[in-house]
Amino acid sequence: MESLAARVALKNRPGIALNLKVIGIVDANTGHAARAVLLFGGAASIEERTGEVWNEHWRPAFQRAVDAARDSLGLGVHSRHRGRSAAWVERTRPRG
């Protein structure tokens, strides 16, 4: 959290997105899927604006967290989460 606060103070948007994703990974893995989705949505919004690419080192853990959060929230996510987080969940939904 201190790292996130420092990046916010410095207006380091790519760093903020990274911190939001890392915190979201922890949340998704500790049963806080709804908060993880909100954090992932915030990170996605920043990344869309800055064009920054996610650090490949974290990608496997991030994808597992995305899957866990999506599974935990189920199909009713759209009725409980509006705006960017719902859009993020839809964008990350596997296409089949």
N, C-alpha and C positions, 0 to 999 in steps of 0.2 A: 504494500500500500504506500510505503514511503517513496518507492520508485515512481509509482503512478503520480503521486502528488508533485514530485520534482519535475516530472515530464510535463505535467499540466502547467506548472509555474513557468517552465521554459518554453511553453507552447510547441513542444516537440510532438507533432501530431503522429508521425509514424511510431514513435516510442509509446505514445498513449495507446494506439491500436494494439501494439504488441502486449502491453500490460493488461489491457482489457481481455485479450484472448487468453493470456496465461491465467488470470484470475478466473475467467470463465471455464477453463479446463479444470481447475480445482473445484469450482462449484459443481460442474457437471458430474465429476467423480465423487462428490460427497453428498449427493442427493438434492442439490439446489438447481435443478434443471431450468426453472423459470428465470432465475437470475442469470444463469449462464446464457440463455437465449438473448436476454436483454443486453448483456455485455458483448456477445458475439455480434448482435445487430449494431451496436455502437461502433465496434471495431470495423465492421463492414462499411458503415457509412463514412468513417474517416478514410479507409483505404480507397473507396470509390472516388473521394474528392482529391486525395493526394497521389493516387496511382502507385502507391508503394506496394511492393511484393512481400508477401508473408515469408518469414525466415523458414527455409526448408528444414532446418533442424527440428522445429516444433510441429511440422505438418502431420506426422503420424499421430501424435498425442492429440492434436487439435481435431483431426478427423474422427478419432475414437470418441472424443468429448461431444462433437456435433452429433454423432450417431446416438450416443447415450442420452443426450438431452432430448433429441427428437423422439426417441423411443419412450422415454419417461413421460413426455408430455402428450404423446398420442395424437390422434387425428383432431382432437378438439382444440388444438393450440390456437387456431385462428379466432375462435370465439373468446379466448382468454387474453390473447396478446395482440394488440393492434399495432399499426404503423410499421416502423422499420424492422422490429424483431420478427413480426409475422412475415414480412416480405423476405427477410433473411432465411427463415425456416423454409419458406417455399422455394427459394433459390437453391438451397442446399439439399432439397429432397431428391433422392435418387430417381432417375427417370427409368421407366421400365417398359 
